[in-house]
Amino acid sequence: MKKLIHLAFAFLPLAGIAQQSTPISNPVDLINPLMGTDSKPSLSNGNTYPAIALPWGMNFWTPQTGKMGDGWQYTYSSDKILGFKQTHQPSPWMNDYGMFSIFPETGKLKLNEKERASWFSHKAEIAKPYYYSVYLADYDVTTEITPTERAASFKITFPKSDSSHIVIDAFDKGSYVKIIPGEQKIVGYSTKNSGAVPANFKDYFVIYVDKPFELASTWHDWKKDGALEYTGDYGGAVITFKTKNGEQVHLKVASSFISIEQAELNLKRELGEDKFETTCQKAKDTWNKTLSRLNVEGGTIDQTRTFYSSLYRMLFFPNKMYEVNDKGENVHYSPFNGKVMPGYLFAGTGFWDTFRALYPFLNLVYPSINKEMQEGLINDYKEGGWLPEWSSPGYADCMIGNNSASVVSEAYLKGMRGYDIETLYQALKHGANNEGPNATGRRGVQYYNTLGYVPYNVKINENAARTLEYAYDDFAIYQLGKALGKPKAEIEVYKKRSQNYRNIFDPQTKLMRGKNQDGTFETPFNPFKWGDAFTEGNSWHYSWGVFHDIQGLINLMGGKQQFAAKLDSVFSMPPTFDDSYYGGVIHEIREMQITNMGQYAHGNQPIQHMIYLYNHAGQPWKTQYWARETMNKLYKATPDGYCGDEDNGQTSAWYIFSAMGFYPVTPASDQYVLGAPLFKKVTINLENGKTIVINAPNNSADNKYVNSLTIDGKPYTNNWLSHKGLLGGAELNFDMQATPNKERGTKDADVPYSMSNEK
């Protein structure tokens, strides 16, 4: 017995370190949708929920553990489920819109969500992107869900019961339900939202049940009213029937932002006569086809699961808001004017987060969906007068910056064509020179365009952060204008403004610092103070936010050695913080504090690119070290698998790019900055039929450093890759080793793009 125990323990480590050495044919089943769900307002390990949906689908479904209106709609630590909810929620901080829930029960009917909630266990829960199943212990009922883009199939397995129920909850703030027993059908709408919608906003739904209703009633005030139709503040429907032991009841559900009739059309088009199993297989096939653009080999099973679980998170937002009418035309409900309009529309993303790596990833791997998104942005502008900076689904008043400039410019600069780029260019100029509603345009633009910065003492919060982001956004507009052949006199102003970052650089501390209207710097100055002049970070995080001109920043800091030493300091300093601006510790501060990486706050976006800046200083081996350290330490396909908010694909995109061995420090340029790959082999199957193969055969936990690199068989010493070059197909061969090569990539000619280095 003792020998057997020793033998068993001898094999335990292999579970984590076994190598995946063949191409993956079924990547979707490596995904853990629960990654990041062990979160709460005071500490985010992702702030995600298990999204049961198709890539970029209009509707998602999730088990609901949080009460109605709670942004934390599913948390891993919960032990009760109170509904299965249709959701469009991009973030718990943004909360939800277009929502209703379905919940099966047996025995005495319970309508109140707190009373009806059933105990469940993760041991009896299966979560996959295309399928969800859970056992509701209090009712002896198993619920299964599988999605399409705008619809879903439910399979509910009941015990023997004289009183089996299905409760439809249309949520508060205005709801309508109608039961049609002869058609075994329930229709209705929910108006509950979190703002950023017109007064006529509705999420219409239609539900078909494959079992006749023995009893049916609408309800409100937590009581059945005996009617078949209800309109009011908060109501729902309940149907009741007898069931045999193991009897399966199927529901087909769809919704629309346009009408009940459109919801019916969505259901017939996407579900038709398909059985649950057919819909499930189609959803699984769609996921595998989408995920197969990337294939990784030679990593541990944990690394492979983390890779595909992160990729899953990148394929949701912004999600489709458009539908297909009875004429086969793309149409959408406009969250700007409340009308049904032609064409594409997407929603559910904040460009402050996603311009950095998510959109660059779409431009490289999934450009056709981003072309649809660009066309959707045209409609945003035409219908609302502004490009969104945060859409949920209309203009959400959240975050800072004018980073739609990067999202629009990068797409065109990286080869996207066949849409109205002229209208988008005009939209960028409009946003850059005006202050709009709900975070659109540029707050403080009158100061920025005259003084060259947003002052600290004019009651505009996060002023230094705004200045830095506007400067990069101006660079993006300049690049697009140049590519479009716009007159020099028109675009030179944006080129000049792109250097405005210099105006808030403090030569004394060699950090970015708030500056008053009279030209003096804010006093006193604490570089560890979060917020105030900065956004969810401090000066040590934002001082690197010169995405387009790192060489200019290097010059300001005194040269490459001083710059690299400043980068080193981020990791060597203790995680000191001043939370006085917020009046308490916000979760982003706590997430920095507990990771034991000094001032490096990977759990939020402002500093995520910083690791790659060692390349600009001629010390690429430090990028290689810290990128690997961050991947190993801060990401895992577990409920606590992120180190802060995942943020609509951005934090995952950092991991995916880094695992491939490069990162888009300057999205509105042609370049990616090199790191080092995580796997022995990565294959990127591009939409144009070309492939990028990244080989690192001697990659390992110890061999994290790049000794040499060849591209298509030729030695390559630069610290960057060309987007255009990759689109033509390429084979990259990394020779990895356990010690840094301090000769490769150290010459001035090897450094990545900076505006100051332009001839």
C-alpha positions in Angstrom: 0.0 0.0 0.0 2.8 2.4 0.9 4.5 1.7 -2.4 1.3 2.5 -4.3 0.9 5.8 -2.4 4.4 6.8 -3.2 3.9 5.9 -6.9 0.7 7.9 -7.0 2.4 11.0 -5.6 5.3 10.6 -8.0 2.9 11.2 -10.9 1.0 14.1 -9.4 3.2 16.9 -10.8 2.8 15.6 -14.4 -0.8 16.8 -14.5 0.5 20.4 -14.6 3.6 20.0 -16.7 2.6 17.5 -19.3 3.3 19.0 -22.7 0.7 19.5 -25.4 2.7 18.4 -28.5 0.1 17.9 -31.2 -2.3 20.4 -32.9 -5.5 20.9 -30.9 -8.7 19.8 -32.8 -11.2 20.7 -30.0 -10.0 23.8 -28.3 -13.4 24.8 -27.0 -13.3 22.0 -24.4 -10.1 23.4 -22.9 -11.9 26.6 -21.9 -13.0 27.3 -18.4 -15.8 29.9 -18.6 -15.5 30.2 -14.8 -12.0 31.8 -15.1 -12.2 35.1 -13.2 -15.6 34.6 -11.5 -14.3 34.4 -8.0 -14.5 38.2 -7.6 -16.2 40.8 -5.5 -16.3 44.6 -5.5 -13.3 44.9 -3.1 -11.1 42.5 -5.0 -11.4 41.5 -8.7 -9.9 38.2 -10.0 -11.5 39.1 -13.3 -15.0 40.2 -12.5 -16.3 37.9 -15.2 -19.3 35.6 -15.5 -19.8 32.4 -17.4 -21.0 33.7 -20.8 -22.9 30.9 -22.6 -23.0 32.4 -26.0 -21.5 32.4 -29.5 -18.6 34.7 -30.5 -19.8 38.3 -30.7 -23.4 37.0 -30.3 -26.1 39.5 -29.5 -27.3 37.6 -26.4 -25.4 35.8 -23.7 -26.9 33.5 -21.0 -25.6 33.1 -17.5 -26.7 31.4 -14.3 -27.7 34.2 -11.9 -26.5 34.1 -8.3 -26.8 37.8 -7.6 -30.1 39.6 -6.9 -31.9 41.5 -9.6 -29.9 44.6 -10.5 -26.6 43.3 -9.0 -23.7 43.7 -11.4 -22.1 40.7 -9.8 -24.6 38.5 -11.4 -22.6 35.3 -11.0 -19.9 34.8 -8.3 -18.0 31.6 -7.8 -18.3 31.8 -4.0 -22.1 31.8 -4.1 -24.0 28.7 -3.3 -27.5 29.5 -4.6 -28.9 30.1 -8.1 -32.1 32.2 -8.5 -32.4 32.3 -12.3 -31.0 31.7 -15.7 -30.5 35.1 -17.2 -30.2 36.6 -20.6 -27.6 39.3 -20.3 -25.6 41.8 -22.3 -23.5 43.0 -19.3 -20.0 44.0 -20.3 -18.8 44.6 -16.8 -20.3 44.6 -13.3 -19.4 48.2 -13.0 -21.4 49.0 -16.1 -24.2 46.6 -15.1 -26.8 45.2 -17.5 -29.5 45.9 -20.0 -31.8 43.7 -22.1 -32.4 41.1 -19.4 -35.0 38.6 -18.2 -34.7 35.2 -16.6 -36.1 31.7 -16.6 -36.2 29.4 -13.6 -37.6 25.9 -13.0 -39.1 24.8 -9.7 -41.1 21.9 -8.2 -43.5 21.8 -5.3 -44.8 24.9 -3.7 -44.4 27.8 -6.1 -41.9 30.5 -5.0 -41.8 33.7 -7.0 -39.7 36.0 -4.8 -36.1 35.6 -6.1 -34.6 35.2 -2.7 -37.1 32.6 -1.6 -36.9 30.6 -4.9 -33.1 30.4 -5.0 -31.8 26.9 -5.0 -28.6 25.4 -3.5 -26.2 24.2 -6.1 -22.6 22.9 -6.2 -19.8 23.4 -8.7 -19.4 19.6 -8.5 -22.8 19.4 -10.3 -22.1 22.2 -12.7 -20.8 22.0 -16.3 -19.8 25.3 -17.9 -18.6 25.5 -21.5 -18.9 28.3 -24.0 -21.5 26.4 -25.9 -23.3 24.5 -23.1 -24.2 25.0 -19.4 -25.7 22.5 -17.0 -26.4 22.6 -13.3 -28.4 20.6 -10.8 -30.8 22.6 -8.7 -30.8 20.6 -5.5 -33.8 22.2 -3.8 -36.0 21.1 -6.7 -34.3 18.0 -8.0 -34.1 19.6 -11.4 -31.3 19.8 -13.9 -31.2 22.8 -16.3 -29.2 22.8 -19.6 -28.7 25.7 -21.9 -27.1 26.0 -25.4 -27.0 29.3 -27.4 -27.2 30.8 -30.9 -26.4 34.5 -31.6 -29.9 35.8 -30.7 -31.6 32.7 -29.2 -31.1 29.7 -26.9 -32.5 26.2 -26.3 -33.2 25.0 -22.8 -33.5 21.4 -21.7 -35.0 21.0 -18.2 -35.1 17.6 -16.6 -37.8 17.3 -13.9 -38.5 14.7 -11.2 -41.9 13.2 -10.7 -44.1 16.0 -9.5 -47.7 17.2 -9.6 -46.5 20.7 -9.4 -43.6 21.5 -11.8 -43.2 25.1 -12.7 -41.3 27.4 -15.0 -41.0 31.0 -13.8 -40.4 33.8 -16.3 -39.0 36.9 -14.5 -39.3 40.1 -16.7 -37.5 42.2 -14.0 -38.5 45.6 -12.7 -38.6 49.2 -14.0 -41.2 48.3 -16.6 -42.2 44.8 -17.9 -44.8 43.1 -20.0 -45.8 39.5 -20.3 -48.5 37.6 -22.2 -49.2 33.9 -22.0 -50.7 32.2 -25.1 -51.6 28.6 -23.8 -52.9 27.4 -27.2 -49.5 28.0 -28.8 -47.6 27.0 -25.6 -46.0 30.4 -25.9 -45.0 33.3 -23.7 -44.1 36.7 -25.1 -43.1 40.0 -23.4 -40.5 42.6 -22.9 -38.2 43.9 -20.2 -37.1 47.6 -20.1 -34.6 47.2 -17.2 -31.3 48.9 -18.1 -28.5 50.8 -16.6 -28.8 54.1 -18.6 -27.4 55.0 -22.0 -30.7 54.2 -23.8 -33.7 56.2 -25.0 -37.0 56.1 -23.2 -38.5 53.6 -25.6 -35.8 50.9 -25.0 -37.2 47.4 -24.7 -35.8 43.9 -24.9 -38.6 41.8 -26.5 -38.7 38.0 -25.9 -40.6 35.0 -27.1 -40.5 31.6 -25.4 -42.0 28.3 -26.8 -42.4 25.3 -24.5 -42.8 21.8 -25.9 -45.3 20.7 -23.2 -48.9 21.9 -22.7 -49.6 24.2 -19.8 -51.9 22.8 -17.2 -52.0 26.1 -15.3 -50.7 29.5 -16.4 -50.8 32.9 -14.9 -48.9 36.2 -14.9 -47.7 37.5 -11.6 -46.7 40.7 -9.9 -46.0 41.7 -6.3 -44.7 38.2 -5.9 -48.2 36.8 -6.4 -50.1 35.1 -9.2 -52.9 37.3 -10.5 -54.8 34.7 -12.5 -54.5 36.7 -15.7 -52.7 35.8 -19.0 -51.4 39.3 -19.6 -49.7 41.9 -17.5 -48.1 45.4 -18.0 -46.6 47.2 -15.1 -43.5 48.0 -13.1 -42.5 44.4 -12.4 -44.0 41.2 -13.4 -43.6 37.8 -15.0 -45.3 34.6 -15.9 -45.5 31.1 -14.5 -46.6 27.9 -16.1 -47.3 24.7 -14.2 -47.7 21.0 -15.2 -47.2 17.5 -14.0 -44.0 15.7 -14.8 -42.8 12.1 -14.7 -39.5 11.2 -13.2 -36.7 12.2 -15.6 -39.1 14.0 -18.0 -37.4 16.6 -20.2 -39.1 19.8 -21.0 -37.6 21.9 -23.8 -37.8 25.7 -24.3 -36.9 27.7 -27.3 -36.1 31.3 -26.4 -35.2 34.4 -28.5 -35.2 38.1 -28.1 -35.0 41.3 -30.1 -34.5 45.0 -29.4 -36.9 45.7 -32.3 -40.2 43.9 -31.7 -41.8 40.6 -30.6 -42.2 39.8 -34.3 -38.5 40.2 -34.9 -37.8 38.0 -31.8 -40.0 35.4 -33.4 -38.1 35.7 -36.6 -34.8 35.4 -34.8 -36.0 32.2 -33.2 -37.2 30.6 -36.4 -34.1 31.6 -38.3 -31.6 30.4 -35.6 -33.3 27.5 -33.9 -36.0 26.4 -36.4 -36.9 22.8 -35.8 -33.5 21.9 -34.4 -33.3 19.7 -31.4 -31.3 20.8 -28.3 -28.5 18.5 -29.3 -28.3 19.8 -32.8 -28.1 23.4 -31.6 -25.5 22.4 -29.1 -23.3 20.8 -31.7 -23.7 23.8 -34.0 -22.6 26.1 -31.2 -19.6 23.9 -30.4 -18.6 23.8 -34.1 -18.8 27.6 -34.3 -16.6 28.0 -31.3 -14.0 25.5 -32.6 -13.9 27.1 -36.0 -13.4 30.5 -34.5 -10.8 29.4 -32.0 -8.8 27.4 -34.5 -7.4 30.6 -36.0 -4.8 30.1 -33.2 -3.2 26.7 -32.5 -0.6 26.3 -29.7 1.6 23.3 -29.1 4.3 22.4 -26.6 3.0 24.1 -23.5 1.7 22.5 -20.3 -2.0 21.6 -20.1 -2.4 24.5 -17.6 -0.8 27.0 -20.1 -2.9 25.7 -22.9 -6.1 26.0 -20.9 -5.2 29.5 -19.8 -4.5 30.4 -23.4 -7.8 29.3 -24.8 -9.8 30.5 -21.8 -8.3 33.9 -22.4 -9.0 33.8 -26.1 -12.6 33.0 -25.2 -12.9 36.2 -23.3 -11.7 38.2 -26.3 -14.4 37.0 -28.6 -17.5 38.6 -27.0 -17.2 42.4 -26.9 -18.2 44.5 -28.6 -21.2 42.3 -29.3 -23.6 42.4 -32.2 -26.6 44.7 -31.7 -27.9 44.2 -35.1 -30.5 41.7 -36.4 -31.7 40.4 -39.7 -35.2 41.4 -40.8 -37.7 39.4 -43.0 -36.0 40.9 -46.1 -32.6 39.6 -45.1 -31.4 43.1 -44.3 -29.2 44.0 -41.3 -31.1 46.3 -39.1 -30.7 47.6 -35.5 -32.5 49.4 -32.8 -30.6 52.6 -32.3 -29.7 53.4 -28.7 -29.1 57.0 -29.8 -32.4 58.0 -31.5 -34.7 55.1 -30.5 -35.5 54.2 -34.1 -35.0 51.0 -36.1 -32.1 51.8 -38.5 -30.3 50.0 -41.3 -26.9 48.4 -41.0 -24.5 47.1 -38.3 -24.3 48.1 -34.7 -22.1 46.8 -31.9 -22.0 47.7 -28.2 -20.5 46.8 -24.8 -16.9 48.0 -24.8 -14.8 50.8 -23.4 -12.1 52.0 -25.8 -10.0 53.2 -22.8 -9.4 49.5 -22.1 -9.6 47.8 -25.5 -7.7 50.1 -27.9 -4.5 48.8 -26.4 -4.5 45.2 -27.4 -8.0 43.8 -28.1 -8.5 45.8 -31.3 -4.9 45.2 -32.5 -5.7 41.5 -32.1 -8.9 41.7 -34.1 -7.0 43.6 -36.9 -4.5 40.8 -37.1 -6.6 37.6 -36.6 -10.3 38.6 -37.1 -10.3 41.6 -39.4 -13.7 40.9 -41.0 -15.5 41.2 -37.7 -13.7 44.5 -37.0 -14.8 45.8 -40.4 -18.4 45.2 -39.3 -17.5 47.0 -36.1 -16.1 50.0 -38.0 -19.3 50.2 -40.0 -21.2 50.1 -36.7 -19.1 53.1 -35.6 -20.2 55.0 -38.6 -23.8 54.4 -37.6 -23.0 55.5 -34.0 -21.8 58.8 -35.3 -24.6 59.3 -37.8 -27.3 58.5 -35.3 -25.8 60.0 -32.2 -23.5 62.7 -33.4 -20.4 61.3 -31.7 -18.2 58.2 -31.7 -18.7 56.3 -28.4 -15.8 56.0 -25.9 -17.8 53.6 -23.8 -20.9 52.0 -25.3 -23.4 50.1 -23.1 -25.3 50.2 -25.5 -25.5 54.0 -26.0 -23.0 56.6 -24.8 -22.0 55.6 -21.3 -20.5 58.3 -19.1 -17.4 56.3 -18.1 -13.6 56.6 -18.2 -11.6 59.2 -20.1 -9.7 59.7 -23.3 -10.7 60.0 -26.9 -9.5 56.5 -27.8 -12.0 55.9 -30.6 -9.3 57.7 -32.6 -6.9 54.8 -32.1 -9.6 52.2 -32.8 -10.6 53.9 -36.1 -7.2 54.9 -37.3 -5.5 51.5 -36.6 -8.1 49.6 -38.6 -7.5 51.6 -41.7 -3.7 51.8 -41.2 -3.6 48.0 -40.9 -5.3 47.4 -44.2 -9.0 47.5 -43.7 -10.9 48.8 -46.7 -14.4 48.8 -48.2 -16.2 51.1 -45.7 -16.8 54.9 -45.3 -13.5 55.9 -43.8 -14.1 59.5 -44.8 -17.1 59.8 -42.4 -15.0 58.2 -39.7 -12.2 60.6 -40.3 -14.6 63.5 -39.9 -15.9 61.9 -36.8 -12.4 61.8 -35.3 -11.8 65.4 -36.0 -15.1 66.3 -34.5 -14.4 64.4 -31.3 -10.8 65.8 -31.1 -12.0 69.4 -31.1 -15.2 69.3 -29.1 -16.5 68.2 -25.7 -19.5 65.9 -26.0 -22.1 64.2 -23.7 -21.4 61.1 -21.6 -17.6 60.9 -22.1 -17.6 61.5 -25.8 -15.3 64.0 -27.4 -12.7 65.5 -25.1 -13.4 67.0 -21.7 -11.1 70.0 -21.2 -10.4 70.3 -24.9 -10.5 74.2 -24.8 -7.5 74.0 -22.4 -5.7 71.2 -24.2 -5.9 72.9 -27.6 -4.6 76.2 -26.3 -2.3 75.4 -23.4 -1.2 72.0 -24.7 -2.4 70.2 -21.6 -5.5 69.9 -19.4 -4.7 71.9 -16.2 -4.8 70.4 -12.7 -6.6 73.3 -11.1 -9.6 73.9 -13.3 -11.9 71.2 -11.7 -11.4 68.6 -14.4 -10.5 65.4 -12.8 -7.8 63.0 -14.1 -6.3 65.9 -16.1 -2.7 64.5 -16.6 -4.1 61.2 -17.8 -6.4 63.0 -20.2 -3.4 65.0 -21.6 -1.4 61.9 -22.2 -4.2 60.0 -23.9 -5.2 63.0 -26.0 -1.6 63.2 -27.2 -1.6 59.6 -28.4 -5.0 60.0 -29.9 -3.8 63.0 -31.9 -0.9 60.9 -33.1 -3.5 58.3 -34.3 -5.5 61.0 -36.2 -2.3 62.4 -37.7 -1.4 58.9 -39.0 -4.8 58.3 -40.5 -4.9 61.8 -42.1 -1.5 61.1 -43.6 -2.6 57.7 -45.0 -5.7 59.4 -46.5 -3.6 62.0 -48.2 -5.1 64.9 -46.3 -3.5 68.4 -46.7 -0.4 68.9 -44.6 -1.9 72.1 -43.1 -4.9 70.1 -41.8 -3.0 67.2 -40.2 0.1 69.1 -38.9 -1.9 70.4 -36.0 -2.4 66.8 -34.8 1.2 66.0 -35.2 2.1 69.0 -33.1 -0.4 68.1 -30.4 0.9 64.6 -30.3 3.9 66.0 -28.5 1.8 67.6 -25.7 2.9 64.8 -23.4 6.0 66.8 -22.9 4.1 69.6 -21.2 3.3 67.6 -18.1 6.7 65.9 -17.8 8.4 67.1 -14.6 12.2 67.3 -15.2 12.8 67.3 -11.4 11.1 64.0 -10.6 11.3 62.7 -14.2 7.7 61.7 -13.9 4.4 62.9 -15.4 2.7 65.4 -13.0 -0.4 67.6 -12.9 0.2 71.1 -14.1 -1.7 74.2 -13.1 -3.2 76.7 -15.6 -0.4 79.2 -14.9 2.3 76.6 -15.8 3.3 75.6 -12.4 3.2 72.0 -11.3 0.8 70.7 -8.7 2.2 71.0 -5.2 2.6 68.9 -3.1 3.2 66.0 -5.4 3.0 62.4 -4.3 3.8 60.1 -7.2 2.2 57.2 -5.3 -1.2 59.0 -5.1 -3.9 57.2 -7.1 -6.5 59.1 -9.0 -6.6 62.9 -8.8 -4.5 63.8 -11.9 -4.5 60.2 -13.0 -7.1 57.6 -13.8 -7.2 54.5 -11.6 -3.5 54.7 -11.2 -0.6 56.9 -10.1 2.2 58.8 -11.7 4.4 55.7 -11.8 1.8 54.0 -13.9 1.0 56.8 -16.2 4.4 58.2 -16.8 5.0 55.4 -19.5 1.8 56.4 -21.4 3.5 57.9 -24.4 2.7 55.0 -26.7 3.7 56.7 -29.9 7.0 58.3 -28.8 9.0 56.2 -26.3 12.2 57.7 -27.6 11.0 61.1 -26.8 10.2 59.9 -23.3 13.7 58.3 -23.0 15.2 61.6 -24.0 13.2 63.5 -21.3 14.3 60.9 -18.7 18.0 61.4 -19.6 18.8 58.5 -21.9 18.4 54.8 -22.2 20.3 53.8 -19.0 18.2 56.2 -16.9 15.1 55.1 -18.6 15.8 51.4 -18.0 16.7 52.1 -14.4 13.3 53.9 -14.0 11.6 50.9 -15.4 13.5 48.6 -13.0 12.3 50.8 -10.1 8.7 50.0 -10.8 9.4 46.4 -9.8 11.8 47.1 -7.0 9.8 49.7 -5.1 7.3 48.5 -2.4 3.6 48.7 -3.3 3.2 52.0 -1.5 0.0 53.9 -2.2 -2.0 57.0 -1.3 -5.7 56.4 -1.5 -6.8 59.8 -0.2 -8.4 60.9 -3.5 -10.8 58.0 -3.3 -11.3 58.1 0.5 -10.4 54.4 0.7 -8.7 51.5 -1.0 -10.2 50.8 -4.4 -9.9 47.3 -5.8 -7.3 48.3 -8.3 -5.0 49.4 -5.5 -5.5 46.2 -3.6 -4.7 44.1 -6.7 -1.4 45.9 -7.1 -0.6 45.6 -3.5 -1.0 41.9 -3.1 0.8 40.6 -6.2 4.3 41.2 -4.9 5.5 43.0 -8.1 6.2 46.4 -6.5 4.4 49.3 -8.2 3.6 47.2 -11.3 -0.3 47.2 -11.5 -1.1 44.7 -14.2 -4.6 44.4 -13.0 -5.4 47.7 -14.7 -4.7 49.0 -18.2 -2.4 52.1 -17.9 0.8 50.2 -17.2 0.2 46.9 -19.1 2.5 47.9 -22.0 5.3 49.0 -19.8 7.1 45.7 -19.7 7.7 45.9 -23.5 9.5 49.3 -23.2 12.8 47.7 -22.3 13.1 47.0 -26.0 13.3 50.7 -26.7 16.1 51.0 -24.1 18.2 48.2 -25.7 17.5 45.7 -22.9 15.1 43.3 -24.5 16.0 40.4 -22.1 14.2 42.3 -19.3 11.0 42.3 -21.4 11.4 38.6 -21.9 11.8 38.0 -18.2 9.0 40.2 -16.9 6.5 39.0 -19.7 7.1 35.4 -18.7 6.9 36.2 -15.0 3.6 38.0 -15.5 2.1 35.2 -17.6 3.1 32.6 -15.1 2.1 34.5 -12.0 -1.0 36.5 -12.8 -3.0 34.2 -15.2 -4.5 30.8 -14.8 -7.7 29.1 -16.0 -9.2 29.1 -12.5 -12.0 31.1 -10.8 -9.3 33.4 -9.4 -7.4 33.4 -12.7 -6.9 37.1 -13.4 -5.2 39.8 -11.3 -7.9 42.5 -11.8 -10.8 43.2 -14.0 -10.6 41.3 -17.3 -12.2 44.3 -19.1 -13.9 43.1 -22.2 -11.0 41.1 -23.6 -8.1 43.6 -23.0 -6.4 41.8 -20.1 -6.8 38.5 -22.0 -5.4 40.1 -25.1 -2.2 41.1 -23.2 -1.8 37.4 -22.4 -2.5 36.1 -25.9 -0.1 38.5 -27.6 2.6 37.9 -24.9 2.2 34.1 -25.3 2.8 34.5 -29.0 5.9 36.6 -28.3 5.0 40.2 -29.3 2.7 43.1 -28.2 1.2 46.2 -29.9 2.8 49.0 -27.8 1.8 51.6 -30.5 -1.5 50.3 -32.0 -1.7 53.1 -34.6 1.6 52.0 -36.2 2.7 49.0 -38.3 4.8 47.5 -35.5 4.5 45.0 -32.7 7.2 45.0 -30.0 9.0 41.6 -29.4 8.9 39.6 -26.2 9.4 35.9 -26.2 6.9 33.1 -27.0 5.4 30.9 -24.2 4.9 27.8 -26.3 7.1 25.7 -28.4 4.9 26.4 -31.4 2.1 28.8 -32.3 0.3 28.8 -35.6 -1.8 31.8 -36.6 -4.2 31.0 -39.5 -4.9 34.4 -41.0 -8.2 35.2 -42.8 -6.3 35.8 -46.1 -5.2 32.2 -46.2 -1.6 32.9 -45.0 -0.1 31.4 -41.9 2.3 32.8 -39.3 4.3 30.0 -37.6 6.2 30.8 -34.4 8.6 28.1 -33.5 10.6 27.9 -30.2 11.4 24.2 -29.9 13.7 24.5 -26.9 11.3 26.7 -25.0 10.8 25.7 -21.4 10.2 27.1 -17.9 14.0 27.8 -17.7 14.6 28.7 -21.3 12.7 32.0 -21.3 15.3 34.2 -23.0 15.7 34.8 -26.8 19.2 33.9 -28.0 18.4 34.5 -31.6 15.6 34.8 -34.1 15.2 34.1 -37.8 12.3 35.1 -40.0 11.8 32.9 -43.0 15.3 31.6 -42.5 17.1 34.9 -42.3 18.7 36.3 -39.1 16.6 39.0 -37.5 17.9 41.4 -34.8 15.2 44.0 -34.5 13.0 44.3 -31.4 9.9 44.6 -33.4 7.8 42.9 -36.1 5.9 44.4 -39.0 2.2 43.9 -39.3 2.3 44.1 -43.0 5.2 41.6 -43.0 3.2 39.2 -40.9 0.1 39.4 -43.1 2.1 38.0 -45.9 2.8 34.9 -43.9 5.9 34.2 -42.0 7.9 31.6 -40.1 9.6 32.8 -37.0 12.2 30.6 -35.4 13.2 31.5 -31.8 16.3 29.9 -30.3 15.5 30.1 -26.6 18.0 29.7 -23.7 18.2 29.9 -19.9 20.5 33.0 -19.8 19.9 36.4 -21.3 21.6 37.3 -24.6 22.7 40.9 -23.8 24.0 41.5 -27.3 20.9 40.8 -29.4 18.6 43.8 -30.0 20.8 46.3 -28.3 21.7 48.6 -31.2 20.0 51.9 -31.9 18.9 50.4 -35.3 17.1 47.5 -33.4 14.6 49.6 -31.4 10.9 49.8 -32.2 9.0 52.7 -33.6 9.0 56.1 -31.9 7.8 59.3 -33.5 11.0 61.1 -32.5 13.0 58.7 -34.6 11.0 59.5 -37.8 13.2 60.9 -40.5 
